Amino acid sequence: MAGMLRAIAAASILLLGASPSGSAGPNGECTCRYAGGDVIEGQTACIRTASGSTLARCEKVLNNTSWKFLNVPCPVSQARSKPAAGGA
C-alpha cells in the first residue's frame, strides 16, 4: 500500500510540474491568450469587448497572467486615398 501511495505522489508531482502545451512563449516567458494566439507578458493587444475594441496589456497578477485593460482605443491605421484619375 505504501509503495502505491509513493507512486501516486510521484506521478502527481510530475503532472503538476509539467506545463500544458502553448502556456509559455518560445523562451519560457509567461503569456496571455487571445484569439488563438499567445501574447508575451508586457506586450499589448487590441481586444474586442462589449463596449468596443480597447488596448490591453498582458500582466502578471498573483502569479497568473491576466489582461489589464488600458482604457485606450486601439490604434487604427488609415490608408491614404489616391486622387481620382482624370481629375479636373
Summary of the structure (lengths in Angstrom):
residues: 88
radius of gyration: 22.9
end to end distance: 93.9
largest distance: 93.9
contacts: 158
relative contact order: 0.12
helix: 18%
strand: 41%
